[in-house]
Amino acid sequence: MSGTGEEWQVARRRKGAARKSKSLQVSSVSTRCQEPLDIGKTVKRIRDTVSELRCEEFWQEWKEQLLVAGSASLSKPPENKDTEDPTDQLERGREDGLRQQLECVCYGLGSFSSCASARYQLAMLLLLLDAGQIPLKDCSVYDPAFSTGERDALGELGLTVLTENEEGKRLATKPTLFYLMHCGKALYNNLLWKNWSTRCLPLMIIIGNSFSGMWDRTIEREFKRDYSYISQAVDVCEERQLPCPSRLIDIFSDTSVITFPTSSLNRLPQSTWAEPPEPQYQHCPDLEIILRETQS
């Protein structure tokens, strides 16, 4: 799609080409005049899209993968794990994981009132919240592209709208689903840096761009220099690729469920976790993130 309001639409890309981050083209959103948004109509369109996706076959696989990721990374192993049936272990793990009451954080959704891709991604988020039994109020969303009307619409849906640009630097203090659809590498890197410990990383489930895909599309030397936390995470995270129908390829392609098993993290030397430096991105003139405004 093209035209005003479609800045965050993800364009179909050539094989081997890097995906353009949504956040690269957000600056014009806040500067142009916007007509008042019909909140009721917008919410109805979103709920209609939720109903549409719920009937899609691929949604069932997304739901299943979320539950598997939750049971693998959030539940405690059963005391009788050597004798318990594997199927019973999985079901019990799912129940235990859900009882821990997941939280959710969503960054970089885009202008969903004018962009079909962002609307579908928001609808998928709502489905995932329902599947994970995450209360809507426990899902925090932020994007500098949101208009006042869009923030009101999100509030009407029951979500919590953040007012501060965290730049992805959110510490996970409890099991948390991070929904980061087609966001820039810097946002992922910042999130990993903030949680760079064997205590916090296992609390995270990320649904977003494949880390291995980022690695494959970036020059190795530059990737290690500029996005060191992603480059280290590639070897210790567990990715489950999520399916995507061809007609929605621009919306849901290159998406994975990413978790951080403790057993994998423990294989790294202790020096890996000692005083991790905050990312600076000195060599990234086209940084794929909107930075927090600083007071002059």
Short mmCIF file of the C-alpha atoms (twelve columns), coordinates in Angstrom:
data_MODEL
# 
_entry.id   MODEL 
# 
loop_
_atom_site.group_PDB 
_atom_site.id 
_atom_site.type_symbol 
_atom_site.label_atom_id 
_atom_site.label_alt_id 
_atom_site.label_comp_id 
_atom_site.label_asym_id 
_atom_site.label_seq_id 
_atom_site.Cartn_x 
_atom_site.Cartn_y 
_atom_site.Cartn_z 
_atom_site.pdbx_PDB_model_num 
ATOM 1   C CA . MET A 1   0.000   0.000   0.000  1 
ATOM 2   C CA . SER A 2   1.095   3.538   -0.542 1 
ATOM 3   C CA . GLY A 3   0.008   7.031   0.265  1 
ATOM 4   C CA . THR A 4   -0.202  9.173   3.374  1 
ATOM 5   C CA . GLY A 5   -0.492  7.203   6.583  1 
ATOM 6   C CA . GLU A 6   1.219   4.079   5.301  1 
ATOM 7   C CA . GLU A 7   4.722   4.970   6.499  1 
ATOM 8   C CA . TRP A 8   5.078   1.822   8.579  1 
ATOM 9   C CA . GLN A 9   3.784   -0.609  5.957  1 
ATOM 10  C CA . VAL A 10  6.457   -3.247  5.496  1 
ATOM 11  C CA . ALA A 11  7.387   -3.501  1.834  1 
ATOM 12  C CA . ARG A 12  8.065   -6.828  0.145  1 
ATOM 13  C CA . ARG A 13  11.835  -7.217  -0.027 1 
ATOM 14  C CA . ARG A 14  14.257  -8.992  -2.280 1 
ATOM 15  C CA . LYS A 15  15.913  -12.124 -0.963 1 
ATOM 16  C CA . GLY A 16  18.920  -11.178 1.121  1 
ATOM 17  C CA . ALA A 17  17.851  -7.568  1.517  1 
ATOM 18  C CA . ALA A 18  17.506  -6.143  4.988  1 
ATOM 19  C CA . ARG A 19  14.015  -5.385  6.225  1 
ATOM 20  C CA . LYS A 20  13.349  -1.688  6.601  1 
ATOM 21  C CA . SER A 21  12.411  -0.855  10.161 1 
ATOM 22  C CA . LYS A 22  9.081   0.797   10.789 1 
ATOM 23  C CA . SER A 23  10.646  3.386   13.041 1 
ATOM 24  C CA . LEU A 24  12.849  4.833   10.313 1 
ATOM 25  C CA . GLN A 25  9.988   6.744   8.768  1 
ATOM 26  C CA . VAL A 26  7.980   7.871   11.765 1 
ATOM 27  C CA . SER A 27  9.075   11.505  11.985 1 
ATOM 28  C CA . SER A 28  6.459   12.843  9.590  1 
ATOM 29  C CA . VAL A 29  3.602   11.395  11.634 1 
ATOM 30  C CA . SER A 30  3.875   13.967  14.398 1 
ATOM 31  C CA . THR A 31  4.290   16.925  12.053 1 
ATOM 32  C CA . ARG A 32  1.322   16.611  9.723  1 
ATOM 33  C CA . CYS A 33  -2.182  17.687  10.662 1 
ATOM 34  C CA . GLN A 34  -4.457  14.827  11.597 1 
ATOM 35  C CA . GLU A 35  -8.234  14.715  11.480 1 
ATOM 36  C CA . PRO A 36  -9.980  13.561  14.661 1 
ATOM 37  C CA . LEU A 37  -10.149 9.784   14.801 1 
ATOM 38  C CA . ASP A 38  -13.484 8.024   15.068 1 
ATOM 39  C CA . ILE A 39  -12.651 5.917   18.126 1 
ATOM 40  C CA . GLY A 40  -15.693 3.681   17.890 1 
ATOM 41  C CA . LYS A 41  -15.156 2.924   14.222 1 
ATOM 42  C CA . THR A 42  -11.441 2.275   14.749 1 
ATOM 43  C CA . VAL A 43  -12.054 -0.127  17.644 1 
ATOM 44  C CA . LYS A 44  -14.673 -1.971  15.593 1 
ATOM 45  C CA . ARG A 45  -12.235 -2.394  12.679 1 
ATOM 46  C CA . ILE A 46  -9.645  -3.808  15.050 1 
ATOM 47  C CA . ARG A 47  -12.109 -6.256  16.583 1 
ATOM 48  C CA . ASP A 48  -13.286 -7.307  13.125 1 
ATOM 49  C CA . THR A 49  -9.646  -8.001  12.223 1 
ATOM 50  C CA . VAL A 50  -9.258  -10.059 15.408 1 
ATOM 51  C CA . SER A 51  -12.246 -12.156 14.335 1 
ATOM 52  C CA . GLU A 52  -10.735 -12.581 10.866 1 
ATOM 53  C CA . LEU A 53  -7.372  -13.765 12.189 1 
ATOM 54  C CA . ARG A 54  -8.983  -16.082 14.712 1 
ATOM 55  C CA . CYS A 55  -10.389 -18.102 11.810 1 
ATOM 56  C CA . GLU A 56  -7.000  -18.392 10.083 1 
ATOM 57  C CA . GLU A 57  -5.267  -21.751 10.258 1 
ATOM 58  C CA . PHE A 58  -1.859  -20.187 10.943 1 
ATOM 59  C CA . TRP A 59  -3.188  -18.503 14.108 1 
ATOM 60  C CA . GLN A 60  -3.572  -21.882 15.769 1 
ATOM 61  C CA . GLU A 61  0.146   -22.519 15.221 1 
ATOM 62  C CA . TRP A 62  1.044   -19.111 16.690 1 
ATOM 63  C CA . LYS A 63  -1.083  -19.886 19.727 1 
ATOM 64  C CA . GLU A 64  0.510   -23.309 20.140 1 
ATOM 65  C CA . GLN A 65  4.028   -21.903 19.859 1 
ATOM 66  C CA . LEU A 66  3.307   -19.251 22.490 1 
ATOM 67  C CA . LEU A 67  2.066   -21.902 24.902 1 
ATOM 68  C CA . VAL A 68  5.085   -24.120 24.223 1 
ATOM 69  C CA . ALA A 69  7.462   -21.200 24.770 1 
ATOM 70  C CA . GLY A 70  5.688   -20.320 27.992 1 
ATOM 71  C CA . SER A 71  5.860   -23.842 29.341 1 
ATOM 72  C CA . ALA A 72  9.533   -24.206 28.375 1 
ATOM 73  C CA . SER A 73  10.842  -20.959 29.823 1 
ATOM 74  C CA . LEU A 74  8.437   -20.031 32.606 1 
ATOM 75  C CA . SER A 75  7.349   -23.215 34.354 1 
ATOM 76  C CA . LYS A 76  9.253   -25.111 37.007 1 
ATOM 77  C CA . PRO A 77  10.171  -28.693 36.088 1 
ATOM 78  C CA . PRO A 78  7.928   -31.260 37.811 1 
ATOM 79  C CA . GLU A 79  9.413   -33.087 40.760 1 
ATOM 80  C CA . ASN A 80  8.669   -36.456 39.135 1 
ATOM 81  C CA . LYS A 81  9.926   -35.451 35.704 1 
ATOM 82  C CA . ASP A 82  11.647  -38.822 35.212 1 
ATOM 83  C CA . THR A 83  8.432   -40.805 35.533 1 
ATOM 84  C CA . GLU A 84  5.766   -38.372 34.354 1 
ATOM 85  C CA . ASP A 85  4.318   -38.784 30.872 1 
ATOM 86  C CA . PRO A 86  5.761   -36.157 28.436 1 
ATOM 87  C CA . THR A 87  2.270   -35.048 27.385 1 
ATOM 88  C CA . ASP A 88  1.275   -34.514 31.014 1 
ATOM 89  C CA . GLN A 89  4.510   -32.579 31.563 1 
ATOM 90  C CA . LEU A 90  3.687   -30.224 28.695 1 
ATOM 91  C CA . GLU A 91  0.116   -29.625 29.836 1 
ATOM 92  C CA . ARG A 92  1.189   -29.085 33.424 1 
ATOM 93  C CA . GLY A 93  3.956   -26.771 32.273 1 
ATOM 94  C CA . ARG A 94  1.458   -24.666 30.353 1 
ATOM 95  C CA . GLU A 95  -0.820  -24.375 33.348 1 
ATOM 96  C CA . ASP A 96  2.065   -23.489 35.667 1 
ATOM 97  C CA . GLY A 97  3.338   -20.876 33.217 1 
ATOM 98  C CA . LEU A 98  -0.059  -19.241 32.894 1 
ATOM 99  C CA . ARG A 99  -0.528  -19.184 36.666 1 
ATOM 100 C CA . GLN A 100 2.580   -17.025 36.909 1 
ATOM 101 C CA . GLN A 101 0.566   -14.237 35.270 1 
ATOM 102 C CA . LEU A 102 2.531   -13.036 32.287 1 
ATOM 103 C CA . GLU A 103 2.899   -9.357  31.551 1 
ATOM 104 C CA . CYS A 104 3.278   -7.971  28.035 1 
ATOM 105 C CA . VAL A 105 5.140   -5.049  26.498 1 
ATOM 106 C CA . CYS A 106 4.599   -3.973  22.892 1 
ATOM 107 C CA . TYR A 107 6.864   -1.503  21.110 1 
ATOM 108 C CA . GLY A 108 6.819   -0.219  17.536 1 
ATOM 109 C CA . LEU A 109 3.292   -1.165  16.515 1 
ATOM 110 C CA . GLY A 110 2.830   1.709   14.089 1 
ATOM 111 C CA . SER A 111 -0.090  3.902   13.074 1 
ATOM 112 C CA . PHE A 112 -2.805  1.250   13.111 1 
ATOM 113 C CA . SER A 113 -5.662  3.595   12.205 1 
ATOM 114 C CA . SER A 114 -4.194  4.242   8.760  1 
ATOM 115 C CA . CYS A 115 -1.870  1.277   8.149  1 
ATOM 116 C CA . ALA A 116 -3.395  -2.126  7.480  1 
ATOM 117 C CA . SER A 117 -0.202  -3.959  8.517  1 
ATOM 118 C CA . ALA A 118 -0.177  -2.286  11.924 1 
ATOM 119 C CA . ARG A 119 -3.885  -3.032  12.396 1 
ATOM 120 C CA . TYR A 120 -3.340  -6.743  11.704 1 
ATOM 121 C CA . GLN A 121 -0.345  -6.816  14.040 1 
ATOM 122 C CA . LEU A 122 -2.428  -5.183  16.777 1 
ATOM 123 C CA . ALA A 123 -5.182  -7.732  16.208 1 
ATOM 124 C CA . MET A 124 -2.631  -10.547 16.526 1 
ATOM 125 C CA . LEU A 125 -1.388  -9.025  19.781 1 
ATOM 126 C CA . LEU A 126 -4.937  -9.102  21.172 1 
ATOM 127 C CA . LEU A 127 -5.268  -12.758 20.187 1 
ATOM 128 C CA . LEU A 128 -1.971  -13.603 21.894 1 
ATOM 129 C CA . LEU A 129 -3.036  -11.817 25.069 1 
ATOM 130 C CA . ASP A 130 -6.215  -13.874 25.121 1 
ATOM 131 C CA . ALA A 131 -4.328  -17.124 24.471 1 
ATOM 132 C CA . GLY A 132 -1.812  -16.370 27.221 1 
ATOM 133 C CA . GLN A 133 -4.520  -15.260 29.640 1 
ATOM 134 C CA . ILE A 134 -2.787  -11.893 30.004 1 
ATOM 135 C CA . PRO A 135 -5.161  -9.171  31.239 1 
ATOM 136 C CA . LEU A 136 -5.398  -6.308  28.756 1 
ATOM 137 C CA . LYS A 137 -4.389  -3.807  31.447 1 
ATOM 138 C CA . ASP A 138 -1.155  -5.753  31.942 1 
ATOM 139 C CA . CYS A 139 -0.083  -5.087  28.351 1 
ATOM 140 C CA . SER A 140 1.852   -1.829  27.948 1 
ATOM 141 C CA . VAL A 141 2.170   -0.350  24.471 1 
ATOM 142 C CA . TYR A 142 4.261   2.493   23.095 1 
ATOM 143 C CA . ASP A 143 5.068   3.997   19.750 1 
ATOM 144 C CA . PRO A 144 6.014   7.604   18.938 1 
ATOM 145 C CA . ALA A 145 3.789   7.245   15.859 1 
ATOM 146 C CA . PHE A 146 0.580   6.983   17.891 1 
ATOM 147 C CA . SER A 147 -1.781  9.893   17.453 1 
ATOM 148 C CA . THR A 148 -3.927  11.137  20.323 1 
ATOM 149 C CA . GLY A 149 -6.887  9.304   18.806 1 
ATOM 150 C CA . GLU A 150 -4.925  6.061   18.534 1 
ATOM 151 C CA . ARG A 151 -3.856  6.302   22.162 1 
ATOM 152 C CA . ASP A 152 -7.515  6.771   23.080 1 
ATOM 153 C CA . ALA A 153 -8.482  3.757   20.960 1 
ATOM 154 C CA . LEU A 154 -5.872  1.595   22.697 1 
ATOM 155 C CA . GLY A 155 -7.238  2.737   26.043 1 
ATOM 156 C CA . GLU A 156 -10.746 1.868   24.887 1 
ATOM 157 C CA . LEU A 157 -9.505  -1.638  24.075 1 
ATOM 158 C CA . GLY A 158 -8.228  -1.883  27.653 1 
ATOM 159 C CA . LEU A 159 -4.479  -1.667  26.985 1 
ATOM 160 C CA . THR A 160 -2.069  0.490   28.985 1 
ATOM 161 C CA . VAL A 161 -0.447  3.212   26.874 1 
ATOM 162 C CA . LEU A 162 3.017   4.276   27.988 1 
ATOM 163 C CA . THR A 163 3.847   7.982   27.870 1 
ATOM 164 C CA . GLU A 164 7.650   7.698   27.948 1 
ATOM 165 C CA . ASN A 165 9.944   6.474   25.202 1 
ATOM 166 C CA . GLU A 166 11.882  3.694   26.928 1 
ATOM 167 C CA . GLU A 167 14.005  2.973   23.824 1 
ATOM 168 C CA . GLY A 168 13.380  -0.695  24.556 1 
ATOM 169 C CA . LYS A 169 15.278  -0.512  27.863 1 
ATOM 170 C CA . ARG A 170 12.642  -2.316  29.928 1 
ATOM 171 C CA . LEU A 171 13.812  -4.612  32.734 1 
ATOM 172 C CA . ALA A 172 11.872  -7.860  33.016 1 
ATOM 173 C CA . THR A 173 11.268  -8.474  36.720 1 
ATOM 174 C CA . LYS A 174 8.636   -11.154 36.094 1 
ATOM 175 C CA . PRO A 175 7.700   -13.375 33.130 1 
ATOM 176 C CA . THR A 176 7.072   -10.981 30.235 1 
ATOM 177 C CA . LEU A 177 6.037   -11.311 26.609 1 
ATOM 178 C CA . PHE A 178 7.703   -8.685  24.406 1 
ATOM 179 C CA . TYR A 179 5.818   -8.126  21.142 1 
ATOM 180 C CA . LEU A 180 8.192   -6.366  18.718 1 
ATOM 181 C CA . MET A 181 6.922   -6.792  15.189 1 
ATOM 182 C CA . HIS A 182 9.378   -5.603  12.512 1 
ATOM 183 C CA . CYS A 183 11.197  -3.239  14.857 1 
ATOM 184 C CA . GLY A 184 14.751  -2.008  14.349 1 
ATOM 185 C CA . LYS A 185 17.769  -3.959  15.576 1 
ATOM 186 C CA . ALA A 186 18.695  -1.255  18.089 1 
ATOM 187 C CA . LEU A 187 15.469  -1.768  20.000 1 
ATOM 188 C CA . TYR A 188 16.116  -5.504  20.355 1 
ATOM 189 C CA . ASN A 189 19.723  -4.829  21.303 1 
ATOM 190 C CA . ASN A 190 18.674  -2.326  23.982 1 
ATOM 191 C CA . LEU A 191 16.177  -4.782  25.428 1 
ATOM 192 C CA . LEU A 192 18.790  -7.524  25.636 1 
ATOM 193 C CA . TRP A 193 21.320  -5.155  27.245 1 
ATOM 194 C CA . LYS A 194 18.843  -4.126  29.953 1 
ATOM 195 C CA . ASN A 195 18.160  -7.786  30.763 1 
ATOM 196 C CA . TRP A 196 21.680  -9.123  30.231 1 
ATOM 197 C CA . SER A 197 21.835  -11.634 33.086 1 
ATOM 198 C CA . THR A 198 21.057  -15.276 33.718 1 
ATOM 199 C CA . ARG A 199 18.246  -14.119 36.002 1 
ATOM 200 C CA . CYS A 200 16.351  -11.797 33.638 1 
ATOM 201 C CA . LEU A 201 16.776  -13.297 30.166 1 
ATOM 202 C CA . PRO A 202 14.879  -16.518 31.022 1 
ATOM 203 C CA . LEU A 203 11.919  -14.356 32.070 1 
ATOM 204 C CA . MET A 204 11.546  -13.068 28.511 1 
ATOM 205 C CA . ILE A 205 9.550   -14.360 25.571 1 
ATOM 206 C CA . ILE A 206 10.041  -12.277 22.427 1 
ATOM 207 C CA . ILE A 207 7.733   -12.403 19.433 1 
ATOM 208 C CA . GLY A 208 9.441   -10.464 16.687 1 
ATOM 209 C CA . ASN A 209 12.158  -10.542 14.056 1 
ATOM 210 C CA . SER A 210 14.313  -13.648 13.894 1 
ATOM 211 C CA . PHE A 211 17.757  -13.020 15.413 1 
ATOM 212 C CA . SER A 212 19.332  -15.523 13.034 1 
ATOM 213 C CA . GLY A 213 17.669  -13.661 10.161 1 
ATOM 214 C CA . MET A 214 19.224  -10.402 11.337 1 
ATOM 215 C CA . TRP A 215 22.600  -12.136 11.477 1 
ATOM 216 C CA . ASP A 216 22.254  -13.500 7.950  1 
ATOM 217 C CA . ARG A 217 21.335  -10.104 6.487  1 
ATOM 218 C CA . THR A 218 24.087  -8.083  8.163  1 
ATOM 219 C CA . ILE A 219 27.845  -7.951  7.663  1 
ATOM 220 C CA . GLU A 220 29.247  -10.019 10.526 1 
ATOM 221 C CA . ARG A 221 31.912  -7.519  11.596 1 
ATOM 222 C CA . GLU A 222 29.407  -4.656  11.750 1 
ATOM 223 C CA . PHE A 223 26.776  -6.796  13.453 1 
ATOM 224 C CA . LYS A 224 29.136  -7.792  16.273 1 
ATOM 225 C CA . ARG A 225 30.331  -4.199  16.659 1 
ATOM 226 C CA . ASP A 226 26.978  -2.419  16.599 1 
ATOM 227 C CA . TYR A 227 24.571  -5.037  17.973 1 
ATOM 228 C CA . SER A 228 26.779  -7.082  20.264 1 
ATOM 229 C CA . TYR A 229 23.973  -8.339  22.480 1 
ATOM 230 C CA . ILE A 230 21.966  -9.753  19.590 1 
ATOM 231 C CA . SER A 231 25.115  -11.321 18.126 1 
ATOM 232 C CA . GLN A 232 25.818  -13.078 21.436 1 
ATOM 233 C CA . ALA A 233 22.178  -14.060 21.917 1 
ATOM 234 C CA . VAL A 234 22.020  -15.811 18.542 1 
ATOM 235 C CA . ASP A 235 24.048  -18.720 19.929 1 
ATOM 236 C CA . VAL A 236 22.113  -19.186 23.175 1 
ATOM 237 C CA . CYS A 237 18.514  -18.287 22.374 1 
ATOM 238 C CA . GLU A 238 15.919  -20.728 21.109 1 
ATOM 239 C CA . GLU A 239 13.911  -19.630 18.061 1 
ATOM 240 C CA . ARG A 240 10.663  -21.112 16.827 1 
ATOM 241 C CA . GLN A 241 9.732   -19.764 13.427 1 
ATOM 242 C CA . LEU A 242 6.093   -18.739 13.103 1 
ATOM 243 C CA . PRO A 243 4.133   -19.553 9.935  1 
ATOM 244 C CA . CYS A 244 2.742   -16.879 7.653  1 
ATOM 245 C CA . PRO A 245 0.287   -17.238 4.748  1 
ATOM 246 C CA . SER A 246 1.434   -15.761 1.456  1 
ATOM 247 C CA . ARG A 247 -1.265  -13.093 1.412  1 
ATOM 248 C CA . LEU A 248 -0.001  -11.716 4.749  1 
ATOM 249 C CA . ILE A 249 3.709   -12.032 3.977  1 
ATOM 250 C CA . ASP A 250 4.375   -8.299  4.392  1 
ATOM 251 C CA . ILE A 251 2.739   -8.305  7.825  1 
ATOM 252 C CA . PHE A 252 3.915   -11.450 9.602  1 
ATOM 253 C CA . SER A 253 6.971   -12.738 7.717  1 
ATOM 254 C CA . ASP A 254 10.359  -13.327 9.391  1 
ATOM 255 C CA . THR A 255 8.687   -13.652 12.795 1 
ATOM 256 C CA . SER A 256 9.788   -16.043 15.528 1 
ATOM 257 C CA . VAL A 257 9.122   -16.867 19.146 1 
ATOM 258 C CA . ILE A 258 12.442  -16.354 20.956 1 
ATOM 259 C CA . THR A 259 13.259  -17.664 24.424 1 
ATOM 260 C CA . PHE A 260 16.408  -17.942 26.516 1 
ATOM 261 C CA . PRO A 261 16.774  -21.350 28.199 1 
ATOM 262 C CA . THR A 262 18.794  -21.209 31.398 1 
ATOM 263 C CA . SER A 263 20.732  -24.301 30.373 1 
ATOM 264 C CA . SER A 264 22.035  -22.489 27.284 1 
ATOM 265 C CA . LEU A 265 22.903  -19.314 29.166 1 
ATOM 266 C CA . ASN A 266 24.879  -21.279 31.739 1 
ATOM 267 C CA . ARG A 267 27.204  -22.538 29.007 1 
ATOM 268 C CA . LEU A 268 28.646  -19.040 28.595 1 
ATOM 269 C CA . PRO A 269 31.601  -17.937 30.752 1 
ATOM 270 C CA . GLN A 270 30.769  -15.801 33.787 1 
ATOM 271 C CA . SER A 271 32.689  -12.909 32.225 1 
ATOM 272 C CA . THR A 272 29.872  -12.654 29.666 1 
ATOM 273 C CA . TRP A 273 27.597  -11.104 32.266 1 
ATOM 274 C CA . ALA A 274 30.064  -8.788  34.032 1 
ATOM 275 C CA . GLU A 275 29.139  -5.093  33.773 1 
ATOM 276 C CA . PRO A 276 27.624  -5.105  30.259 1 
ATOM 277 C CA . PRO A 277 28.220  -1.688  28.636 1 
ATOM 278 C CA . GLU A 278 25.199  0.287   27.445 1 
ATOM 279 C CA . PRO A 279 24.942  0.362   23.622 1 
ATOM 280 C CA . GLN A 280 26.058  3.643   22.021 1 
ATOM 281 C CA . TYR A 281 25.673  3.043   18.242 1 
ATOM 282 C CA . GLN A 282 28.456  5.446   17.323 1 
ATOM 283 C CA . HIS A 283 28.855  3.808   13.907 1 
ATOM 284 C CA . CYS A 284 25.140  3.761   12.999 1 
ATOM 285 C CA . PRO A 285 24.180  6.941   11.115 1 
ATOM 286 C CA . ASP A 286 20.823  5.430   10.128 1 
ATOM 287 C CA . LEU A 287 19.819  4.094   13.518 1 
ATOM 288 C CA . GLU A 288 16.615  2.062   13.375 1 
ATOM 289 C CA . ILE A 289 15.035  3.557   16.480 1 
ATOM 290 C CA . ILE A 290 13.450  6.813   17.598 1 
ATOM 291 C CA . LEU A 291 15.503  8.044   20.536 1 
ATOM 292 C CA . ARG A 292 14.119  9.669   23.637 1 
ATOM 293 C CA . GLU A 293 13.988  13.441  23.469 1 
ATOM 294 C CA . THR A 294 16.540  15.002  25.790 1 
ATOM 295 C CA . GLN A 295 16.006  18.165  27.762 1 
ATOM 296 C CA . SER A 296 18.157  21.033  26.513 1 
# 
